[in-house]
């Protein structure tokens, strides 16, 4: 057993650092120890400040609050109505980044739903493919409803299923 030169704690012979205060046992003497100069270091208790995790698909902070409030209703209509609201938003002359973000997300939904419908019609002679396509369309409708409620909460998040689709970024 050996003792720590800084706090006098008993340590095993093969210890490299003191388990009580963190002093290096092979390094400089306690007088030259840099760990005592650290204000977050207090007798072996480290205080870490973790940066908040920001999800890469959450774009809420990118949009101006006035832009969001001016175009919130139209963004909600995009997820409820679909195709006609996309045309209205594109032709309406709105130069809103917030609205264009939701138009792009809605276009992804529209492409996915159209592809599912085409596959279901082409393979209608099988029974399982149209049923699976119908289930997928229902799942997409549920995700659209989730997006609607996220807009109500002033969030701009890429929808869960279609966020991995890289077109229309």
C-alpha positions as a printed Julia matrix, in Angstrom:
169×3 Matrix{Float64}:
   0.0     0.0     0.0
   1.16    3.52   -0.79
  -0.18    6.9     0.19
  -1.23    9.79   -2.04
   1.18   12.72   -1.69
  -1.7    15.21   -2.02
  -4.5    13.89    0.22
  -2.72   11.06    2.07
  -5.29    8.44    0.96
  -4.2     4.79    1.0
  -3.88    3.32   -2.48
  -2.87   -0.03   -3.97
   0.77   -0.35   -5.05
  -0.14   -0.45   -8.78
  -2.28    2.74   -8.69
  -1.36    5.43  -11.21
  -3.88    8.04   -9.99
  -5.35    8.72   -6.58
  -8.99    7.59   -6.46
  -9.85   10.27   -3.89
  -8.37   13.43   -5.4
  -7.17   12.41   -8.89
  -3.51   13.29   -8.36
  -1.08   11.56  -10.7
   1.2     9.35   -8.63
   3.89    9.15  -11.31
   3.87   12.85  -12.21
   5.05   16.04  -10.52
   4.84   16.77   -6.83
   1.61   18.13   -5.31
   3.06   21.63   -5.24
   3.18   21.64   -9.04
  -0.12   19.85   -9.48
  -2.28   21.61  -12.08
  -5.51   19.91  -10.93
  -5.71   22.07   -7.83
  -5.94   25.14  -10.08
  -9.15   23.82  -11.69
 -12.16   25.47   -9.99
 -14.48   22.57  -10.97
 -12.27   20.06   -9.17
 -13.23   19.41   -5.55
 -11.85   16.31   -3.84
 -12.58   13.86   -6.66
 -15.96   15.32   -7.61
 -15.94   16.53  -11.18
 -18.64   18.88  -12.39
 -19.36   18.45  -16.07
 -21.57   20.74  -18.08
 -23.03   18.9   -20.99
 -24.06   20.85  -24.05
 -27.72   20.39  -24.97
 -28.3    17.81  -27.69
 -29.86   19.33  -30.77
 -31.5    16.9   -33.13
 -30.3    17.36  -36.71
 -33.83   17.07  -38.09
 -35.26   19.79  -35.83
 -35.26   23.07  -37.77
 -37.36   25.12  -35.34
 -34.58   27.58  -34.49
 -33.9    28.35  -38.16
 -37.12   30.3   -38.71
 -38.11   33.8   -37.68
 -40.98   34.01  -35.17
 -42.89   36.47  -37.37
 -42.51   34.17  -40.39
 -43.85   31.26  -38.33
 -46.84   33.2   -37.0
 -47.74   34.59  -40.44
 -47.68   31.19  -42.18
 -48.62   28.76  -39.43
 -52.21   28.21  -40.6
 -51.16   27.51  -44.18
 -48.48   25.1   -42.95
 -51.12   23.24  -40.94
 -53.38   23.08  -44.0
 -50.55   21.51  -45.98
 -50.61   18.44  -43.77
 -54.4    18.24  -43.63
 -55.34   18.89  -47.28
 -52.24   17.85  -49.18
 -51.9    18.46  -52.92
 -54.18   21.48  -53.34
 -52.58   23.28  -50.41
 -49.14   22.63  -51.92
 -50.24   24.25  -55.17
 -51.77   27.19  -53.3
 -48.6    27.67  -51.22
 -46.37   27.53  -54.29
 -48.52   29.82  -56.44
 -49.47   32.16  -53.64
 -46.21   34.02  -53.98
 -45.23   33.44  -50.36
 -41.51   34.01  -49.92
 -41.46   32.25  -46.58
 -38.64   29.87  -45.7
 -40.87   28.34  -43.02
 -43.65   27.62  -45.48
 -41.25   26.27  -48.11
 -39.79   23.88  -45.51
 -43.25   22.43  -44.93
 -44.01   22.38  -48.67
 -40.87   20.27  -49.21
 -41.91   17.87  -46.45
 -45.39   17.61  -47.94
 -43.97   16.95  -51.4
 -42.03   14.04  -49.9
 -45.29   12.69  -48.47
 -47.0    13.14  -51.83
 -44.22   11.28  -53.7
 -44.3     8.4   -51.19
 -48.1     8.11  -51.33
 -48.07    8.23  -55.15
 -45.4     5.53  -55.39
 -47.32    3.34  -52.95
 -50.51    3.77  -54.98
 -48.72    2.92  -58.26
 -47.18   -0.21  -56.76
 -50.55   -1.26  -55.34
 -52.28   -0.8   -58.71
 -49.56   -2.55  -60.7
 -49.47   -5.49  -58.35
 -53.2    -5.62  -57.64
 -53.33   -9.27  -58.78
 -51.48  -10.16  -55.58
 -53.45   -9.65  -52.45
 -50.68   -8.87  -50.02
 -49.1    -5.92  -51.88
 -52.25   -3.73  -52.01
 -52.93   -4.49  -48.35
 -49.34   -3.6   -47.4
 -49.53   -0.41  -49.49
 -52.79    0.55  -47.78
 -51.22    0.01  -44.36
 -48.23    2.15  -45.39
 -50.54    4.93  -46.58
 -52.34    4.82  -43.23
 -48.99    5.06  -41.42
 -48.07    8.09  -43.54
 -51.43    9.67  -42.66
 -50.68    9.19  -38.95
 -47.26   10.8   -39.4
 -48.97   13.74  -41.15
 -51.27   14.17  -38.16
 -48.23   14.16  -35.87
 -46.68   16.87  -38.07
 -49.89   18.9   -37.79
 -49.69   18.84  -34.0
 -45.99   19.71  -34.08
 -46.84   22.81  -36.1
 -49.49   23.68  -33.5
 -46.67   23.57  -30.93
 -44.46   25.87  -33.08
 -42.04   23.07  -33.99
 -40.51   22.52  -37.42
 -39.29   18.94  -37.41
 -38.7    16.68  -40.39
 -41.26   13.84  -40.2
 -40.01   10.55  -38.81
 -40.46    8.22  -41.77
 -39.55   10.55  -44.61
 -36.59   12.36  -43.02
 -34.18    9.83  -44.5
 -35.32   10.63  -48.04
 -32.62   12.92  -49.37
 -34.43   14.55  -52.26
 -35.96   18.02  -51.74
 -33.52   19.1   -49.02
